[in-house]
Amino acid sequence: MKEHEKSEGRILNEKILEGIRKAVRQLYERVAARDGDVVISRDGKVVTVKAKDLIK
């Protein structure tokens, strides 16, 4: 694999991760607007937390 292909792959990965982070934040904001909870994994355990606590 050529160096520029690796660089392009890294850039694509960064863009994908940025999009995922943005989508998750938007989800938390929508749920928080309704004073809702979300289920996440924290330290390997499934927990329910208020969405508003995650967007601080």
Buried (B, 14 or more C-beta within 10 A) or exposed (E): EEEEEEEEEEEEEEEEEEEEEEEEEEEBEEBBEEEEBBEBEEEEEEEEEBBBEBEE
